[in-house]
């Protein structure tokens, strides 16, 4: 008779397997509380005397749904119930289970009830993952008492779980664990000799423990997982102790500490950077600063409040829907909470960053200033309330009811008499348009181009910003470069309209500063390719950083060169045989002495039948200061002297910037190259605010050493230094901080390479 080998006994084998699994299980699983006394947190539902605690203790449960973020104890509470109940306990996961598993659970429940009069608790983790038919299959058995359902979900059960199931269950909402709760969980694991690390000597810095708790986001499982990784991967020191500092914790939880104090400078500086990024229509920066705040634990409702203010203050009437979008996103966040609520934060952030901007609502504060500082005037008689004093005083007499007139409008005075004609509200010309993705990219490129270029193609360049405060610099850039960026966008549109790019074209951007032309070409070229020439290290760095936004295959190839070495550097990078179907350039010829020679070299880089399209500012036709002011009779002498200085500045035959115009350039190209280039000119107008510093810069003297005599130098040469000072003061009086129309002439040139030229 064969005796069973005790080492091969199935029961013994299963017991050893279970013991091995228990000892090798992750720390978070080993430390899972077994009783309510070991459970940390959620005292609002399982504290002494609370309904759920009493129901578990006396084993008198009805159907329950636990709702809350990950790591707050939903599954743990279910296991505690399994350990204490006399009922049969069945657990399934909605992600893995199907209708078959539900049927088997129901059959076991019916069998247990009929044979042993024993109830069955069915725990369904992630119950919201069940579809409607699967949830419906449970309903009759929950209703007749065969099953007691305990569901766990991270989603709002009122939205994600069958309404009939919800109505037959008691909902318990678990909250993210507090910092004190998480600290208790960590210390419990460090001190428990059986399931945790109580048998080891572990020393963890207070700073490290605080960081671990701070970034865990109320998730006990995250704390234990990171703690386990830190302990298991750290070797004991010479004192036989495992030392854990913040660097180790950062590596273990894969989240670096960020400088952010909720009540200090970092808090206020970061929210300031966020708001200014939204106001500046930079979605990338806005997302970055918002992510930093969320990462550091900022209250999302605080961020929503600030976005709601910005929607009224900075987006305003340019997009009246913006306030509604932020309000709706905030309400949606309140429904779903974190982490999914981050979608609604991002939605509101991106909407505001890409929305057109108008601060026209600031008109209210102009009106408020008028109310507080100017003489109080009475309400005009025709606007007064006629319901009380019409008979005695004639109040309301003469009022014209707008709805009685065509278009529901009639001209009449609404302001007090002393303020007649006063304007507070200045509507902007901004409006929300569809398809903003391409618009955002193009606007970003045009603004960046404007910022690095400023007015390098005008003899009346603006004053540098040295010494200006950050606030002044930002204000000036907003006012001056905003219009410049829009103008550059229009120039680019015309350039590409004339270029007539095909998806298979090989394109060269002759003079990239930030990639404004090259990136637009890359968006349009699917099969060919785009090359760009950067003429400075700064341009090369900027363009390459911008190119990182694009997929690798869509990025332009950027080559650093100089005007003298275009062919050498380009051929070294692209190959001697390279020829381009289209060559584009903006501001290529402005400062070049021999413009015809450069055009000839550019044309030689084209394929037969290819063409080059250039957009060139014509400085000689640029804005004259004398056209911005009206000279009174006693100022005519100064006015004529200014005009004479401007004629000298803009007509300098030795200055390659101004010694040409569209007609003379066309003549030179025809005479030198024998080609008939197509020319078209466009006059662009922008609104520019004149700074006092700009006027001082224009009328400065002694600027000849910088390479070009200033307007002031030329004025002084004709009229003397004292006359320059008079002119400077006059222009200050008439133009300081005024918004003026600023005209620029752009000439567009298209040159086609014919087969004969080869």
Secondary structure, DSSP 8 states (H G I E B T S, - for coil): -----GGG-HHHHHHHHHHHHHHHS-HHHHT--SSTTT--S-HHHHSTT-HHHHHHHTT----EEEE--TTSSHHHHHHHHHHH-SSEEEEEETTT--HHHHHHHHHHHHHHHHHH---EEEEEETGGGS-HHHHHHHHHHHHTTSEEEEEEESS-HHHHS-HHHHHTSEEEE-----HHHHHHHHHHHHH-TTTSSTTS-EEE-HHHHHHHHHHTTT-HHHHHHHHHHHHHT----TTS-EEE-HHHHHHHHT-------TTSHHHHHHHHHHHHHHHTT-HHHHHHHHHHHHHTT--HHHHHHHHHHHIIIIIGGGGTHHHHHHHHHHHHHHHH-TTTTHHHHHHHHHHHHHS----GGGHHHHHHHHHHHS------GGGS-HHHHHHHH-TTTT---GGGSGGG------S-GGGTT-------S----S-HHHHHHHHHHHHHHHHHHTTTT-SS-----TT--HHHHHHHIIIIIHHHHHHHHHHHHHHHHHHT--TT-EEEEEEESSSHHHHHHHHH-SSSEEEEEESSHHHHHHHHHHHTTS-GGGS-EEEE--GGGHHHHHHHHH-TT--EEEEEEESSSTT-S-HHHHHHHHHTTEEEEEEEEEEEE-GGGS--GGGGS---GGGHHHHHHHHHHHHHHHT-TT-TTTS--HHHHHHHHHHHH----EEEEEEEEEEEE--HHHHHHHT-S--GGGTS--HHHHHHHHH-HHHHHHHHHHHHHHHTT-EEEEEEEEEEEEEE--GGG-
